[in-house]
Amino acid sequence: MNALTPGPINTPAYDRLVKSGPAGQQMLASVVNRVPMGRFGTPDEIARAAFFLASDDSTFVTGTKLFVDGGAAPKFNHHRLVQRNISCGSCN
């Protein structure tokens, strides 16, 4: 079994957040700042990753979490640890 783990994806919900005002825009900027690629993903990028896992190209892929997140997983996990006052081992 494989899993697809998407990061922040540009959806209508994010559009509404941008239109909600400065606080919403600041929240989105905070999310994007934690994505090393510096942008939100697209629904099409998630779909292509899902199609890969469902295709014959992935017949020898098993037990995998495919992160489609622009490199955000390590930064988001670190942020969660810091919020809980747990040392991540790489920060002082």
C-alpha positions as CSV (number, residue, x, y, z in Angstrom):
1,M,0.0,0.0,0.0
2,N,1.2,3.5,-0.8
3,A,0.1,6.9,0.4
4,L,0.0,10.3,-1.2
5,T,0.8,13.1,1.2
6,P,0.0,16.5,-0.3
7,G,1.3,19.8,1.0
8,P,-0.5,23.1,0.7
9,I,-2.5,23.1,-2.6
10,N,-3.9,26.1,-4.4
11,T,-7.7,25.6,-4.0
12,P,-10.7,27.9,-3.9
13,A,-10.4,27.9,-0.1
14,Y,-7.1,29.7,-0.3
15,D,-8.6,32.2,-2.8
16,R,-11.3,33.0,-0.2
17,L,-8.6,33.4,2.5
18,V,-6.7,35.9,0.3
19,K,-9.9,37.9,-0.3
20,S,-10.7,37.9,3.4
21,G,-8.2,40.6,4.1
22,P,-4.7,41.2,5.5
23,A,-4.9,38.5,8.2
24,G,-5.8,35.9,5.6
25,Q,-3.0,37.1,3.3
26,Q,-0.5,37.0,6.2
27,M,-1.6,33.4,7.0
28,L,-1.0,32.3,3.4
29,A,2.4,34.0,3.3
30,S,3.3,32.1,6.4
31,V,2.4,28.8,4.8
32,V,4.3,29.6,1.6
33,N,7.3,30.6,3.6
34,R,7.5,27.1,4.9
35,V,7.5,25.6,1.5
36,P,11.1,25.4,0.1
37,M,9.8,25.7,-3.5
38,G,8.1,29.0,-2.5
39,R,4.6,28.3,-3.8
40,F,1.5,26.3,-3.4
41,G,1.1,23.1,-5.3
42,T,-1.6,22.7,-7.9
43,P,-4.4,20.1,-8.0
44,D,-2.9,18.9,-11.3
45,E,0.4,18.1,-9.6
46,I,-1.4,16.0,-7.0
47,A,-3.4,14.2,-9.7
48,R,-0.2,13.4,-11.7
49,A,1.3,11.9,-8.5
50,A,-1.8,9.8,-7.9
51,F,-1.8,8.6,-11.5
52,F,1.9,7.6,-11.1
53,L,1.0,5.5,-8.1
54,A,-1.9,3.9,-9.9
55,S,0.1,3.3,-13.1
56,D,2.3,0.4,-14.3
57,D,5.3,2.7,-13.8
58,S,5.0,2.1,-10.0
59,T,4.5,-1.6,-10.0
60,F,7.6,-2.1,-7.7
61,V,6.7,0.8,-5.4
62,T,5.2,-0.4,-2.1
63,G,4.9,0.9,1.4
64,T,5.7,4.4,0.4
65,K,4.5,7.8,1.4
66,L,4.9,10.0,-1.6
67,F,5.2,13.6,-0.4
68,V,3.9,16.0,-3.0
69,D,4.5,19.1,-1.0
70,G,7.3,21.2,-2.5
71,G,9.6,20.0,0.3
72,A,7.4,21.3,3.1
73,A,7.1,18.2,5.2
74,P,10.4,18.7,7.2
75,K,9.6,22.4,7.8
76,F,6.0,21.7,8.9
77,N,7.1,18.9,11.2
78,H,9.8,21.1,12.7
79,H,7.2,23.9,13.2
80,R,4.9,21.4,15.0
81,L,7.8,20.3,17.3
82,V,8.7,23.9,18.2
83,Q,5.1,24.7,18.9
84,R,5.0,21.8,21.4
85,N,8.4,22.8,22.9
86,I,10.0,19.5,21.7
87,S,13.6,19.6,20.5
88,C,14.0,18.4,16.9
89,G,17.6,17.5,17.5
90,S,18.9,20.0,14.9
91,C,18.1,23.3,16.7
92,N,19.5,24.7,19.9
